[in-house]
């Protein structure tokens, strides 16, 4: 028997894989080595664009706490270190005598560059280093067009992903994990100051349960009802019609293979159309990572290079009104307030507020991406970049530039009873349904009866929809004609 397998120590570097089940790096380490040291490295200076925003740091704090508790239940613990990844790994190797380091791959450009250097340096030190795929169904480099190019349109990409059988085995969490005789020093989690210093996320804990067990509970809720109505209910922000698994997926508290397998088991192989629609959303997540990997400049630059010439407007006042949910368009304001209060926004509403910012206000998609990055608990570089470039018309499989969402019509169509708007914009809650999504059209008697004073208790629209749409079409048409 291999001596290494019987009396050796390995480090498992946890990253965006904060779970014990279906953790390929953890499985490999436990199979090949007697002792396993779970480590999380706080490396904000090395994460580049992938470093977590404020809302995500809140989630990370509690997710790490949950992971440590889970490890302690199986006889282990999570070692916390901060600084340079390579330096800290070398210190840990020296302190513990570890002969191997395992981790699960990430796909952000800055992180790939860092990981490549770490892997090379440690191997030169004589350390075994292996990385694994624990966060995607397909590696970004495993899917290509017939001429070997990356896809830029979702539908053919997803068909190519499904053309070959998906490997969806799910290794269970270990029952026991043996650690070293003497554990290396670990920093207190509170020292990292991940939690915001203001009371902003006070309500987050009422909505979310970070950690692997929270992910399982959320998945179970999806399978017990919403997935049977997913194709229609996912578009209604006033209903519980989406999975709400995105932050759990982002932090790797659950993996796409686990979700895929659970859906298959729920339908016993005969997957419904609603379930297929849901699984295609997992496909969009795959597609976003495919695009980010093959086009690593997209967090800063539009995929469609002609949009670099677009004359985006700089209007700090309107940007702030959008951020604070004070645009005068109720469905937009409801979405922005939901985001601020819960760290999340319904996907249909993300499209509406994104269209409003980039088409009505003609403020750059990068400003929207920046705000979302700091306020979303599910802020993912791949998803965030793809979504904002999609809605502004400058990215992969992008919405046509001439598609300008009418916020009034979107509100009336997808929140007809006003449940969503009334929850998040309570100052207009007493308006009748017919005026709720366009309070500026309400007669003075209706406004007075509802206690609404436009311009005082609730803002008038900061732009006129028809005028803003025409201006946007004129400006975006310059991209098409090459006159920008």
Residue pairs with C-beta under 8 A, 6 or more apart in sequence:
4 32
4 33
4 99
4 100
5 31
5 32
5 33
5 34
6 34
7 34
8 32
8 33
8 34
8 35
8 99
8 100
9 33
9 34
9 35
9 36
9 37
9 96
9 97
9 98
9 99
9 100
9 180
10 29
10 32
10 33
10 35
10 36
10 37
10 98
10 99
10 100
10 101
10 102
10 128
11 29
11 36
11 37
11 39
11 89
11 92
11 93
11 96
11 98
11 100
11 101
11 102
12 25
12 26
12 29
12 36
12 37
12 38
12 39
12 101
12 102
12 103
13 25
13 39
13 40
13 41
13 85
13 89
13 101
13 102
13 103
14 38
14 39
14 40
14 67
14 78
14 103
15 40
15 103
15 104
15 106
15 252
16 104
16 106
16 135
16 250
16 251
16 252
17 23
17 25
17 104
17 134
17 135
17 252
17 255
18 63
18 64
18 66
18 67
18 211
18 212
18 251
18 252
18 253
19 67
19 173
19 212
19 215
19 252
19 253
19 254
19 255
20 26
20 67
20 70
20 71
20 74
20 173
20 174
20 212
21 170
21 171
21 172
21 173
21 212
21 258
22 134
22 170
22 171
22 254
22 255
22 257
22 258
23 104
23 134
23 171
23 173
24 104
24 132
24 133
24 134
24 171
25 102
25 103
25 104
25 130
25 131
25 132
25 134
26 36
26 38
26 102
26 174
27 171
27 174
28 102
28 130
28 132
29 36
29 100
29 102
30 36
30 174
30 177
32 100
33 99
33 100
34 178
35 178
35 179
35 180
36 76
36 177
36 178
36 179
37 79
37 92
37 96
37 98
37 179
37 180
37 183
37 184
38 67
38 71
38 76
38 77
38 78
38 79
38 177
39 78
39 79
39 80
39 81
39 89
39 92
40 64
40 67
40 78
40 79
40 80
40 81
41 81
41 82
41 83
41 85
41 88
41 89
42 80
42 81
42 82
42 83
42 187
42 192
43 82
43 83
43 84
43 85
43 114
44 51
45 84
46 84
46 85
46 110
46 111
46 114
47 108
47 110
47 111
48 108
48 109
48 110
48 111
49 108
49 109
49 110
49 299
49 300
49 381
50 106
50 108
50 110
50 111
50 381
52 59
52 60
52 379
53 373
53 374
53 375
53 376
53 379
54 196
54 200
54 374
54 375
55 201
55 204
55 343
55 374
55 375
55 376
55 377
55 379
56 250
56 376
56 377
56 378
56 379
57 194
57 195
57 196
58 194
58 195
58 196
58 201
58 204
58 343
58 377
59 204
59 208
59 210
59 247
59 251
59 343
59 377
60 194
60 251
61 189
61 192
61 194
61 195
62 205
62 210
62 211
63 210
63 211
63 251
63 253
64 78
64 80
64 189
65 189
65 211
66 210
66 211
66 212
66 213
66 214
66 253
67 78
67 211
67 212
68 77
68 78
68 189
70 173
70 211
70 212
70 213
71 77
71 78
71 177
74 173
74 174
74 175
74 176
74 177
75 176
75 177
75 178
75 179
76 177
76 178
76 179
77 179
77 183
77 186
78 186
79 92
79 183
79 184
79 185
79 186
80 186
80 187
80 188
80 189
80 192
81 88
81 91
81 92
81 186
81 187
82 88
82 187
82 192
85 114
85 118
86 117
86 118
86 121
86 122
89 101
89 118
89 122
90 122
90 125
92 98
92 184
93 99
93 101
93 122
93 125
93 127
95 184
95 185
96 180
96 184
98 127
99 127
99 128
100 127
100 128
100 129
100 130
101 122
101 127
101 128
101 129
101 130
102 129
102 130
102 131
102 132
103 115
103 131
103 132
104 131
104 132
104 133
104 134
104 135
104 252
105 115
105 131
105 132
105 133
105 134
105 135
106 112
106 115
106 135
107 135
107 136
107 140
107 289
107 292
107 293
107 382
108 292
108 381
108 382
109 292
109 296
109 297
109 299
112 293
115 131
118 129
119 129
119 131
122 129
123 129
133 139
134 252
134 255
135 249
135 252
135 255
135 256
136 256
136 286
136 289
137 161
137 166
137 168
137 256
137 257
137 260
137 282
137 286
138 161
138 166
138 286
140 150
140 289
140 290
140 292
140 293
140 294
141 293
143 150
143 151
143 157
143 160
143 161
143 290
144 150
144 151
144 160
145 151
145 156
145 160
150 290
150 291
150 293
150 294
150 295
151 157
151 160
151 287
151 290
152 291
152 303
152 396
152 397
153 396
153 397
154 283
154 284
154 287
154 396
154 397
155 397
157 283
157 286
157 287
157 290
158 280
158 283
158 286
158 287
161 283
161 286
166 257
166 260
167 257
168 257
168 260
168 261
168 264
169 257
169 261
170 255
170 257
170 258
170 261
195 201
200 340
201 343
203 341
203 342
204 342
204 343
204 377
207 342
207 343
207 344
208 214
208 247
208 342
208 343
208 344
208 377
209 217
209 218
210 247
210 248
210 251
210 253
211 253
212 253
212 254
214 248
214 253
215 245
215 248
215 253
215 254
216 254
218 243
218 244
218 245
218 248
219 243
219 245
219 254
219 258
219 259
219 262
222 243
222 244
222 245
222 278
223 262
223 263
223 266
226 233
226 240
226 241
226 242
226 243
227 243
227 263
227 266
227 272
227 274
227 275
227 278
228 272
228 274
229 241
229 274
230 241
230 242
230 274
230 275
230 277
230 278
231 273
231 274
231 277
232 241
233 239
233 240
233 241
233 242
234 241
234 242
234 277
234 278
234 347
234 348
235 241
235 348
235 414
236 348
236 414
236 415
236 420
237 334
237 335
237 338
237 346
237 348
237 349
237 414
237 415
237 420
238 415
238 417
238 418
238 419
238 420
238 423
239 419
242 346
242 347
243 278
243 281
244 344
245 254
245 259
246 344
246 378
246 380
246 383
247 343
247 344
247 377
247 378
248 254
249 255
249 256
249 259
249 285
249 378
250 377
250 378
250 379
250 380
250 383
256 282
256 285
256 286
259 282
260 279
260 282
263 271
263 275
263 278
263 279
264 271
266 275
267 275
271 279
284 383
284 386
285 382
285 383
287 386
287 396
287 397
288 380
288 382
288 383
288 385
288 386
288 387
289 382
291 298
291 303
291 382
291 385
291 386
291 395
291 396
292 298
292 299
292 381
292 382
292 385
292 386
295 303
295 396
298 385
298 386
298 389
298 395
299 369
299 381
299 385
300 366
301 308
302 308
302 365
302 389
302 392
302 394
302 395
303 389
303 394
303 395
303 396
303 398
304 393
304 394
304 395
304 398
306 479
306 482
306 484
307 392
307 393
307 394
307 479
309 479
309 484
310 394
310 475
310 476
310 478
310 479
310 484
311 475
311 484
312 362
312 363
312 364
313 361
313 362
313 363
314 363
315 361
315 363
318 361
318 363
318 462
318 463
319 357
319 361
319 363
319 367
321 327
321 459
321 462
322 332
322 336
322 353
322 356
322 357
322 361
322 363
323 336
323 371
324 336
324 340
325 332
325 333
325 334
325 335
325 336
325 337
325 340
325 424
325 425
326 333
326 459
326 462
327 333
327 336
327 356
327 459
327 461
327 462
328 440
328 458
328 459
328 460
328 461
328 462
329 356
329 407
329 408
329 411
329 461
330 411
330 421
330 425
330 428
330 436
330 437
330 439
331 349
331 352
331 407
331 408
331 410
331 411
331 414
331 415
331 420
331 421
331 437
332 352
332 353
332 356
332 407
333 424
333 425
334 349
334 415
334 420
334 421
334 423
334 424
334 425
335 345
335 346
335 349
335 350
335 352
335 353
335 424
336 345
336 353
337 424
337 425
338 344
338 345
338 346
338 349
338 424
339 345
339 372
339 375
339 376
340 375
341 424
343 375
343 376
343 377
343 378
344 376
344 377
344 378
345 353
345 376
346 420
348 410
348 414
349 420
350 372
350 387
350 391
351 391
351 405
352 405
352 407
352 410
353 368
354 365
354 368
354 387
354 388
354 391
354 392
355 391
355 399
355 403
355 404
355 405
356 405
356 407
357 363
357 365
357 367
357 368
358 364
358 365
358 368
358 388
358 391
358 392
358 393
359 392
359 404
359 405
359 468
359 469
359 472
359 476
360 404
360 407
360 463
360 465
360 468
360 469
360 472
361 462
361 463
361 468
362 471
362 472
362 475
364 392
365 388
365 389
365 391
365 392
365 394
366 388
368 388
369 384
369 385
369 388
372 379
372 384
372 388
373 379
373 384
376 384
385 395
386 395
386 396
388 395
389 395
389 396
389 398
390 396
390 397
390 398
390 399
391 398
391 399
392 398
393 399
393 400
393 401
393 403
393 476
401 476
401 477
401 479
401 480
402 473
402 476
402 477
404 468
404 469
404 472
404 473
406 465
406 469
407 437
407 465
408 437
408 438
408 465
411 421
411 436
411 437
412 437
415 421
415 437
416 433
417 433
418 429
418 433
418 436
418 437
421 428
421 429
421 436
421 437
422 428
422 429
422 436
425 458
427 451
427 452
427 457
427 458
428 436
428 439
428 450
428 452
428 458
429 450
430 449
430 450
430 451
430 452
431 439
431 442
431 446
431 447
431 450
431 452
432 442
432 446
432 450
435 441
435 442
435 446
439 447
439 452
439 454
439 458
440 454
440 460
440 461
442 450
442 452
447 453
447 454
451 457
452 458
454 460
475 484
478 484
